[in-house]
Amino acid sequence: MSSGGAGQWLGRSLGSRTVSWNERDAMLFALAVGARPDQLDLVFERDLRVLPTFGLTLAQWAPDALGAAGAFDVGQALHGSQTLRVRSALPPSGELTLDARVTAVWDKGRAAIFDVTVDSDLFSATWSIFAPGQGGFGGDRGPRAAPPAATQPDEHVAVRLALNAALLYRLSGDRHHIHVDPAAAQAIGQPRPILHGLATLATAALALADLTGVHPCDLTELQGRFSSAVYPGETVDVSSWRGGGFRVDSTRGVAIDSGTAIFERSSIGL
Protein backbone atom coordinates (compact mmCIF):
# COMPACT_ATOMS: atom_id res chain seq x y z
CA MET A 1 0.00 0.00 0.00
CA SER A 2 1.21 3.49 -0.76
CA SER A 3 2.66 5.44 2.14
CA GLY A 4 1.15 8.69 0.85
CA GLY A 5 -2.32 10.14 1.15
CA ALA A 6 -4.81 8.10 3.13
CA GLY A 7 -2.38 5.18 3.16
CA GLN A 8 -0.12 7.01 5.59
CA TRP A 9 -2.65 6.35 8.37
CA LEU A 10 -2.29 2.57 8.21
CA GLY A 11 -1.08 1.22 11.55
CA ARG A 12 -1.48 4.60 13.27
CA SER A 13 -2.16 4.33 16.99
CA LEU A 14 -5.10 6.38 18.20
CA GLY A 15 -4.02 5.94 21.79
CA SER A 16 -5.63 4.41 24.84
CA ARG A 17 -8.53 5.61 26.89
CA THR A 18 -9.97 4.41 30.16
CA VAL A 19 -13.76 4.66 30.17
CA SER A 20 -16.26 4.12 32.95
CA TRP A 21 -20.01 3.52 33.15
CA ASN A 22 -22.71 2.80 35.69
CA GLU A 23 -26.04 0.98 35.87
CA ARG A 24 -27.96 4.01 34.66
CA ASP A 25 -25.84 4.20 31.48
CA ALA A 26 -26.45 0.53 30.70
CA MET A 27 -30.20 0.76 31.32
CA LEU A 28 -30.56 3.94 29.24
CA PHE A 29 -28.77 2.24 26.36
CA ALA A 30 -31.05 -0.80 26.57
CA LEU A 31 -34.13 1.44 26.43
CA ALA A 32 -32.69 3.39 23.50
CA VAL A 33 -32.32 0.24 21.37
CA GLY A 34 -35.75 -1.17 22.18
CA ALA A 35 -35.54 -3.26 25.34
CA ARG A 36 -39.04 -4.14 26.53
CA PRO A 37 -40.50 -3.68 30.03
CA ASP A 38 -40.65 -7.47 30.45
CA GLN A 39 -36.89 -7.75 29.85
CA LEU A 40 -36.27 -6.78 33.45
CA ASP A 41 -32.64 -7.83 33.63
CA LEU A 42 -31.85 -5.27 30.91
CA VAL A 43 -33.77 -2.32 32.38
CA PHE A 44 -33.86 -2.89 36.16
CA GLU A 45 -30.82 -2.68 38.42
CA ARG A 46 -31.77 -5.88 40.21
CA ASP A 47 -29.89 -8.71 38.45
CA LEU A 48 -28.89 -6.27 35.71
CA ARG A 49 -27.15 -7.64 32.62
CA VAL A 50 -25.49 -5.33 30.09
CA LEU A 51 -26.14 -5.68 26.38
CA PRO A 52 -22.87 -6.53 24.58
CA THR A 53 -23.58 -3.79 22.01
CA PHE A 54 -23.29 -1.21 24.81
CA GLY A 55 -19.53 -1.70 24.51
CA LEU A 56 -19.62 0.05 21.13
CA THR A 57 -20.76 3.27 22.80
CA LEU A 58 -17.74 3.11 25.12
CA ALA A 59 -15.41 2.94 22.11
CA GLN A 60 -17.06 5.53 19.84
CA TRP A 61 -14.25 7.98 20.64
CA ALA A 62 -11.81 6.02 18.45
CA PRO A 63 -13.20 6.68 14.93
CA ASP A 64 -14.00 10.22 16.06
CA ALA A 65 -10.34 10.66 17.07
CA LEU A 66 -9.18 9.57 13.59
CA GLY A 67 -11.43 12.15 11.97
CA ALA A 68 -10.28 14.85 14.38
CA ALA A 69 -6.66 14.01 13.50
CA GLY A 70 -7.38 14.95 9.86
CA ALA A 71 -7.66 11.58 8.13
CA PHE A 72 -11.02 12.49 6.58
CA ASP A 73 -13.72 15.15 6.51
CA VAL A 74 -15.97 14.29 9.44
CA GLY A 75 -18.85 16.11 7.77
CA GLN A 76 -18.75 13.83 4.72
CA ALA A 77 -17.58 10.48 6.10
CA LEU A 78 -20.06 7.65 6.59
CA HIS A 79 -20.10 4.65 8.89
CA GLY A 80 -19.78 1.81 6.40
CA SER A 81 -19.79 -1.32 8.56
CA GLN A 82 -19.22 -2.61 12.07
CA THR A 83 -17.93 -5.73 13.78
CA LEU A 84 -18.02 -6.72 17.44
CA ARG A 85 -16.42 -9.74 19.09
CA VAL A 86 -17.26 -10.34 22.73
CA ARG A 87 -14.70 -11.86 25.08
CA SER A 88 -16.49 -11.50 28.40
CA ALA A 89 -19.59 -9.82 29.74
CA LEU A 90 -19.60 -6.15 30.64
CA PRO A 91 -20.42 -5.71 34.34
CA PRO A 92 -23.33 -3.43 35.35
CA SER A 93 -20.81 -0.74 36.27
CA GLY A 94 -17.09 -0.56 35.86
CA GLU A 95 -13.99 0.81 34.21
CA LEU A 96 -12.20 -0.46 31.12
CA THR A 97 -9.07 0.51 29.18
CA LEU A 98 -9.44 0.56 25.40
CA ASP A 99 -6.63 0.67 22.82
CA ALA A 100 -7.34 1.93 19.29
CA ARG A 101 -5.43 1.63 16.02
CA VAL A 102 -6.01 2.03 12.28
CA THR A 103 -5.81 -1.58 11.10
CA ALA A 104 -6.58 -1.13 7.38
CA VAL A 105 -6.94 1.59 4.76
CA TRP A 106 -8.60 0.52 1.50
CA ASP A 107 -8.49 2.47 -1.76
CA LYS A 108 -11.89 2.55 -3.45
CA GLY A 109 -10.89 5.07 -6.11
CA ARG A 110 -13.02 8.08 -5.27
CA ALA A 111 -13.05 7.19 -1.59
CA ALA A 112 -11.03 5.44 1.07
CA ILE A 113 -12.20 3.08 3.79
CA PHE A 114 -10.50 3.32 7.16
CA ASP A 115 -10.77 0.38 9.56
CA VAL A 116 -10.43 1.51 13.17
CA THR A 117 -10.06 -1.36 15.64
CA VAL A 118 -10.59 -0.99 19.36
CA ASP A 119 -9.32 -3.73 21.64
CA SER A 120 -9.91 -4.43 25.33
CA ASP A 121 -10.09 -7.29 27.80
CA LEU A 122 -13.85 -7.60 27.34
CA PHE A 123 -14.38 -7.05 23.60
CA SER A 124 -12.83 -5.98 20.32
CA ALA A 125 -14.61 -3.97 17.64
CA THR A 126 -13.86 -2.51 14.22
CA TRP A 127 -15.44 0.56 12.62
CA SER A 128 -15.16 0.82 8.83
CA ILE A 129 -15.41 4.48 7.84
CA PHE A 130 -16.19 5.39 4.21
CA ALA A 131 -14.38 8.65 3.41
CA PRO A 132 -15.25 10.32 0.07
CA GLY A 133 -12.40 12.11 -1.67
CA GLN A 134 -9.64 10.19 0.13
CA GLY A 135 -9.08 7.42 -2.41
CA GLY A 136 -6.78 7.22 -5.41
CA PHE A 137 -3.57 6.78 -3.42
CA GLY A 138 -2.58 3.48 -5.04
CA GLY A 139 -3.67 1.14 -2.30
CA ASP A 140 -5.44 -2.22 -2.27
CA ARG A 141 -9.17 -2.03 -2.96
CA GLY A 142 -9.86 -4.47 -0.14
CA PRO A 143 -12.34 -7.35 0.13
CA ARG A 144 -15.60 -7.33 -1.81
CA ALA A 145 -18.90 -7.16 0.01
CA ALA A 146 -20.55 -10.54 0.51
CA PRO A 147 -23.22 -11.33 -2.10
CA PRO A 148 -26.84 -11.19 -0.92
CA ALA A 149 -28.39 -14.38 0.39
CA ALA A 150 -29.73 -16.54 -2.44
CA THR A 151 -32.45 -18.13 -0.33
CA GLN A 152 -35.50 -16.86 1.48
CA PRO A 153 -34.95 -16.11 5.18
CA ASP A 154 -35.86 -18.77 7.69
CA GLU A 155 -37.54 -16.21 9.95
CA HIS A 156 -38.30 -12.53 10.06
CA VAL A 157 -39.95 -10.03 12.36
CA ALA A 158 -41.21 -6.46 11.96
CA VAL A 159 -39.71 -4.03 14.47
CA ARG A 160 -41.19 -0.59 15.11
CA LEU A 161 -38.52 1.96 16.00
CA ALA A 162 -39.40 4.54 18.62
CA LEU A 163 -39.84 8.14 17.46
CA ASN A 164 -37.32 9.25 20.07
CA ALA A 165 -34.84 6.42 19.44
CA ALA A 166 -32.08 8.69 18.08
CA LEU A 167 -32.60 11.22 20.87
CA LEU A 168 -32.15 8.49 23.47
CA TYR A 169 -29.25 6.77 21.74
CA ARG A 170 -27.20 9.95 21.38
CA LEU A 171 -27.16 10.25 25.16
CA SER A 172 -24.90 7.19 25.17
CA GLY A 173 -22.14 9.21 23.51
CA ASP A 174 -22.63 9.64 19.73
CA ARG A 175 -23.83 13.23 19.51
CA HIS A 176 -23.27 13.86 15.81
CA HIS A 177 -25.82 16.47 14.76
CA ILE A 178 -27.27 14.48 11.85
CA HIS A 179 -29.18 12.40 14.42
CA VAL A 180 -31.01 15.33 16.01
CA ASP A 181 -30.76 18.51 13.89
CA PRO A 182 -32.89 18.67 10.71
CA ALA A 183 -30.50 21.19 9.10
CA ALA A 184 -27.50 18.92 9.67
CA ALA A 185 -29.41 15.95 8.23
CA GLN A 186 -30.42 17.95 5.15
CA ALA A 187 -26.78 18.96 4.63
CA ILE A 188 -25.93 15.30 3.96
CA GLY A 189 -28.98 14.79 1.74
CA GLN A 190 -31.39 13.34 4.29
CA PRO A 191 -34.92 14.73 4.65
CA ARG A 192 -34.80 14.48 8.46
CA PRO A 193 -32.51 13.24 11.25
CA ILE A 194 -31.46 9.63 10.84
CA LEU A 195 -31.03 6.89 13.39
CA HIS A 196 -27.47 5.90 14.30
CA GLY A 197 -26.35 2.82 12.39
CA LEU A 198 -25.16 1.27 15.63
CA ALA A 199 -28.60 1.83 17.16
CA THR A 200 -30.23 -0.05 14.27
CA LEU A 201 -27.62 -2.80 14.61
CA ALA A 202 -28.20 -3.15 18.37
CA THR A 203 -31.98 -3.17 17.87
CA ALA A 204 -31.59 -5.90 15.25
CA ALA A 205 -29.49 -7.95 17.69
CA LEU A 206 -32.32 -7.78 20.24
CA ALA A 207 -34.82 -8.98 17.64
CA LEU A 208 -32.49 -11.75 16.47
CA ALA A 209 -32.09 -13.04 20.03
CA ASP A 210 -35.88 -13.37 20.23
CA LEU A 211 -35.99 -15.20 16.89
CA THR A 212 -33.18 -17.52 18.00
CA GLY A 213 -34.70 -18.18 21.42
CA VAL A 214 -31.67 -16.98 23.40
CA HIS A 215 -30.91 -14.14 25.77
CA PRO A 216 -29.56 -11.04 23.96
CA CYS A 217 -26.56 -11.03 26.31
CA ASP A 218 -25.54 -14.41 24.83
CA LEU A 219 -24.27 -12.50 21.78
CA THR A 220 -20.63 -13.33 21.01
CA GLU A 221 -20.17 -11.95 17.49
CA LEU A 222 -21.96 -9.29 15.47
CA GLN A 223 -21.27 -7.64 12.15
CA GLY A 224 -23.16 -5.76 9.51
CA ARG A 225 -22.75 -3.33 6.60
CA PHE A 226 -24.83 -0.16 6.61
CA SER A 227 -26.49 0.18 3.21
CA SER A 228 -29.03 2.98 3.68
CA ALA A 229 -30.43 5.31 6.29
CA VAL A 230 -33.08 4.38 8.83
CA TYR A 231 -35.40 6.93 10.43
CA PRO A 232 -36.77 6.98 13.97
CA GLY A 233 -40.43 6.00 14.07
CA GLU A 234 -40.40 3.72 11.05
CA THR A 235 -40.85 -0.05 10.95
CA VAL A 236 -38.00 -2.24 9.76
CA ASP A 237 -38.01 -5.93 8.90
CA VAL A 238 -35.31 -8.10 10.47
CA SER A 239 -34.71 -11.34 8.53
CA SER A 240 -32.54 -14.22 9.72
CA TRP A 241 -30.98 -17.33 8.21
CA ARG A 242 -29.73 -20.46 9.93
CA GLY A 243 -26.06 -20.08 10.76
CA GLY A 244 -26.39 -16.51 11.98
CA GLY A 245 -26.90 -14.51 8.81
CA PHE A 246 -29.31 -11.59 8.92
CA ARG A 247 -30.51 -8.51 7.03
CA VAL A 248 -32.49 -5.41 7.97
CA ASP A 249 -34.86 -3.83 5.44
CA SER A 250 -36.82 -0.60 5.50
CA THR A 251 -39.57 0.45 3.11
CA ARG A 252 -36.83 2.00 0.91
CA GLY A 253 -34.72 -1.15 0.62
CA VAL A 254 -31.85 -2.83 2.45
CA ALA A 255 -30.62 -0.95 5.53
CA ILE A 256 -28.11 -3.49 6.89
CA ASP A 257 -26.72 -6.35 4.84
CA SER A 258 -23.87 -8.88 5.11
CA GLY A 259 -25.04 -9.36 8.68
CA THR A 260 -23.89 -12.05 11.10
CA ALA A 261 -25.08 -12.50 14.67
CA ILE A 262 -23.73 -15.43 16.69
CA PHE A 263 -25.19 -16.35 20.06
CA GLU A 264 -23.71 -18.95 22.40
CA ARG A 265 -26.06 -19.71 25.25
CA SER A 266 -24.43 -19.19 28.66
CA SER A 267 -20.97 -19.09 27.11
CA ILE A 268 -20.05 -15.73 28.60
CA GLY A 269 -19.68 -15.37 32.32
CA LEU A 270 -21.59 -12.82 34.33
N, C-alpha and C positions, 0 to 999 in steps of 0.2 A: 504494500500500500504506500502511496506517496506520503512523504513527510510534510508536504505543504498543504495549505488550505485546511479544510475540515479534518484531513488525515492527521494533522499535527496533534489532535486531541486524543488519539488512541493511546490507551494506557495511563492517561492522566488521572492522578489521584484527586478526588474531590474532598478528601479529608475525612475525619471522624467526628461524630457528634454523639453525645450522650443525651438520650431523650427520656422523659418520664411521663407517666399517665396515672390516672386513678379510676376508680369504679365509675364515676360520673362520665368520664370521657368514653369508656367502653360502652356504657349503656346508651349514651347519646348517639354514638356511631351505629349501634344495632338498630335504634329507632329510625335513623336516617336512611338505612338501606332496607327497611321494610320488616323488621322483626315484629311479630304479632304479640298481642297481650297474653296469649296462652303459652308463649315461649318464655316462661318466667326466668329460666336460668340465663337468658340473654339480656333481660331488661330489669331484673330485680337483684339487689345486692346479695340477697341470701342465695348461696350456692352459685354465684355468678360465674359464668364461663365467657370467655372473650372470643369473638369471631376472629378467625385467622386473618381475614382481610383487613382487620383493624390495623395490623402491622404496616400495611401500605401507607396509611396516613402518617405513621411515625417516621417514615422514610421519604416523604414527599419533598423534603428539603434538597435531596440530592440532584434530581433533574433541574430543579430551580437554580441550584448553585452553578450548574454547567451553563445555563442560559445567562445568568448574571455575570459569569466570567467572560462572556463574549463569543461563545461557540456558535450561537444562532440568535436570530431575532425572536425574542420571547413573544412578541405580538403576532407573529406569523406561524410559529412552530405548532405542531399538532402531536398529541399523544397517539402514537401509531399502534402499539401493542403492549401487553403486560404479562409478565410471568411471576409466579409466587411459588416457592417451595418451603414447606413448613418443616422445621426440625423438632420443635417442641412447643407446647402450648404457651401462649402469653398469659401471665397471671392477671388477676383482676386489677392490680395496681403494681407498679414497679418502675424500674430504671433499666435501660439497655443501651449499650454502645454499638453504634452502626458505623461501618466503614464503606465508603463509596468510591467507585472508580469507573472510568469510561472503558468498557470492555470490547467495544467494536465500533467502527465507523464505516458505514457502507455508502458507496457512491451510486446514486440512482440517476445520475445525469443532471437533471434540473434541481435535484434535492439531495440531501444527505440524510442518513438515518444514524443517530447516535444511540448506542446501547449503554445505559447507565445501570450498573449493578451495585446493589447495596447488600452487604453481608453482615450477619450477626450470629450470635449463639442460637437464637430462636427461629430465624428464618433467613432466606435470601430472596431477593426480588430484582427483576430487571425491567426498567422502563425503556421502550424504544421510542425515540422522539424523531418525528419526521420534520425536517428543517428545509423549507423551500429556499432555493438560491444558494445552497451550500454545497451542491454537487459539482461534478466536472473536475475533480482533482486527481483523477487517474486511479482511483481505488477500486477494489472488488465490489461488484454489485450486491453481493450477499445472497442468502438463500431465497428461493422463490416461496411465495405464500402457498400453503397447502391447498389443493383443489377442493371445491365444495363436495360435501358428501353425496354419493351417487344413489343412496337409498333413502327412503322415507324414514323420518325419525321414529324411534320406538315409543316415545312418549313426548307430550308437550303440555304446557300449561300457560294460560293467559295471566299476566301479572299487571295489575294497575299500579302505576307509579304515583306517589302522593304529589299534590300540587306544590307542596313546600319541600320536596325532597332535596333540591339543590341548596335551598337556604339552610336546611339542617346539616347537610353533608359538609358544606363549606366551613362550618364551625369546628370540624375535625382537623382543619389546617390548610386546605386548598382554597384560597380566597381569590383566585383569579376572577376578574370582573365579568368575564363572559358568562359566568354562572348565575349572576344576580342583576347585572346592569343591562337594560335593553340596548343602550347605545353601544356598549362594548360588544354585545352579541352581533348587532347589525354591522359593526366594523369588520367582522370576519365572515359576513355573508349569511348570518343566521337571523331569522325573523324575530326571535325572542331568546332569552337566556336558555342555555342548554344544560342538561344534566352532566355531571362529571362522568367520564368514561369509567373510572374506578367505582363510582356509585352504582352504575348499571351492572358492572361485573360482579360486585359484591351482592347485589340484589339477585342476579342470576344464580349465584352460588347458593343462596338461601333456597331458591325455588328448586334447584337441582338436588339439594339434600332431601327435600320433601319427596321428589320423584323417585329418588334412589332408596328412600326409607331409612336414612341415617341421620345422625345429628349433624348440623352444619359445622360444628367444631371438629368433626372427624375429617375435615378437608386437609389433604396433605400436598396437593399440587393443583395449581390453577393457571390457565393461560388463555389469552384471547386477543384477537386483532380487532381494533375499533374501525368499523367500516363507514358508519354514518352517525349523525347526531341523534340523540334521544332527548325528548323534552319532558320536563316534569308534568305530571297530570295525564300523560297518555298511557295506553295499554300496550305492552310488548308481549310477544309470544316467545317463550323459552322452550326450545326443542332439544331432546337428548337422544343419544345413541348408546347402545351397549358398548362398554369399553371406555366410557368417559367423555366421548365427544359431545359437543353442544353448540348451539347457535341461538342468537337472539335476533328477532325480527320486529320491526315496527311497521306501521302502515305504509311507510315509504320504501321499505326494503330491508336488507340485512344491516343490523346495527353492530353486532359482534359475530365474527366468524373465526374459523380455525380454533375453536374453543376446546379445551380439555379441562375436566374437573375430576380429580381422583379423590375418593374418600376411602379411608381405612378405619373401619369401626374400632374404636377404643385403642388405636395404635399410638396415640399421643397422650402422654401423661398429663394429668392435671397439676 
